[in-house]
C-alpha cells in the first residue's frame, strides 16, 4: 500500500499540466470567439 504515496507527486505534476492545458485551451477559444464576431460584422 505504500506505493500509493509514491504516486502522489506524479499525479500532482500531471494535474498541473492538465490545468495549464485547460488554460491555454480557454484562451484559444476566446480568441476564436473574437474572430468569429469580427467576421460576422463584415
Secondary structure as UniProt FT lines:
FT   HELIX           3..41
//
